[in-house]
Amino acid sequence: MKTGVVIILFHPDTSHLSRMLETLIDSGYRVVLVDNSPHELKLALPQEVVYLHYPQNIGIAAAQNRGLSHLAGQQFSHAVLFDQDSAVTPALMEGLCAGFVEAQAHFGKVAAVGPQIICEFYNQPVKPKVQQAVDVRDGLASVKQIIASGMMLSLSELETIGHKEESLFIDGVDHEWCWRARDKGFSVVKLTDVTMLHKQGDGRHKVLGITFKRGAPVRLYYQVRNVLILSRRSYVPLYWKLRNIPAIPLRWLINRWVFDNGKQRGRYFAKGLVDGLKGKNGPLE
């Protein structure tokens, strides 16, 4: 198993990135950095690192595809995707590699595996209340989707499953790919004994007993638009549609009237609704 790593960058913390690279290189991994930041990375990079810069910001799906294609062209069999703030350890990498082999032995065709995510805000495992594992055995849970950060995938299976959907640009990219893979007969597996600390969004806010994620205002455009786009597709899980579509009015109220930058959030939200209903995709113009 020849495994490489792809890290997606956008205004990264260079100190944390340096620690990530040191850990990965010391463990013997080749790394591809795909940078969507407007300015070139100001960091001396070792020869084991390939740097691809797209100052126009091609989106996270296209950035992942560029990194994965580079590794495939260098005859790597597998790749691990990370965000720029992921907490990478040698134990995590060892667990992912061993877990992929175990998952194939249990489930047969495996598109990807990922770790049990530990929420950085609460230091607790992320356990979905609605989406439950399909099959759990010996630390392996067959699930409907995993997040991109920490996702280890088989590069050879990309020809069958397809690459990440670039027209989504940012939000929903990892979930859509997992759902598409499952629709084609592959398993997506969470390794319950392999953990990774991860921060999703900029914060958590509880309103009337309900916890809401707070991210950058512009992300609301992609989140709302892509919910409407993906909900039209037959392979997207029904539970996801029933959870996300009815929540749109409440999310608008919270973002417009509770969170900071309410007017800006409201404008992005409204634009996402309009473009989502029209089926318009790609980057926000």
Order of alpha helices (4+ residues) and beta strands (2+ residues): beta-alpha-beta-beta-alpha-beta-alpha-beta-beta-beta-beta-beta-alpha-alpha-beta-beta-beta-alpha-alpha-alpha-alpha
